[in-house]
């Protein structure tokens, strides 16, 4: 859909876009560098990175699905972090 005049992108959305690109490239590079061991953490890191890059592209192109995907990814990462924290507490490696 072509617009007659470009919309002004809020600074917050621009910052989310930049952080999404940085986080995505970081996660993908870390997942690739330690991908020799096919552990679930590495695979999850690669998927998180690819989705973060997709979100950055979506925010850059100003599409509506990017916001929904960002919210879903944020919820998944909060649950993933909470489960990892509980796992570390149960194993006793955090204390």
N, C-alpha and C positions, 0 to 999 in steps of 0.2 A: 504494500500500500504506500503510495507516494504522498508526501505531505507538502503543502504549499509553502510552509515556512518551518524551519527547524525549531524543535522545542528546546528550551533551556534545561539542561540536565542538572539536577540538584547536586551539590557538592557531596552529600552523603552517598548518593548512588555512584558517583565517580570514585569515591574512596572504596566502596564495596567492590567495584569493578577491579580496581588496582589490586586490592588485597586478594580477591578471588584468583586473579592471574598469578600473583606471587605464590599463594598457597598451592594452587594447582600444579605449577611447575616444580615447586619444592617437593610436593608429595610424589609426583611422578618420577622425579629424579632420584629420590630416596628409594622408592619402590623398585626402580630399575637397577640401582646400584647394589641392592641387597636381594635381588630377585632370584639368586641362585638357590636359595632355600625357599621352597614354595610354602611358606607359612601363611596362615590366614591373615596375620597382621600386614604382611607385605601386599597381599592381594587386596585387602581393604584399603590400604594406603594408595594403591594404584587407582582403584575405583573412585576414592574420594578426590584424588587429583584430577582425574578426567572429568568428573562432574563439576569440580570447581572451575576448570577451564571452560566448560560449556556454559556455566553461569556467567563468567566474565564476558564471553562472546555474546550471550543473550542480553546482558545489560548494555554492552556497547551498541548492539543493534536495536535496543529499546523494544524488546519483545516481552509480552506479558507472561509467558511461561517461565521466564528466568526468575521472577520473584517467587513464584510457587515452588520452583525447584530449590531455591535458596532456603526457603523456610523448611522444606522437607529435609534437606541435607543438614540444616542446623539441628533439627530434632533428632535425626539419626546420629549425628556426632555427639550430642549431649547424652543420649542413651548409651552409645558406644563407650564414651569416657567414663560414665557412671559404672558400667559393667566392668571395665578394666580396673577401676579403682576398687570396686568390691572384690574382684578377683585377687588383686594384690594384697588387700587386707586379709582375705581368707587364707591365702598362702603364707602370710606372715612376712613377706618381703618388704612391705611398706613400713612396718613398725620398727 
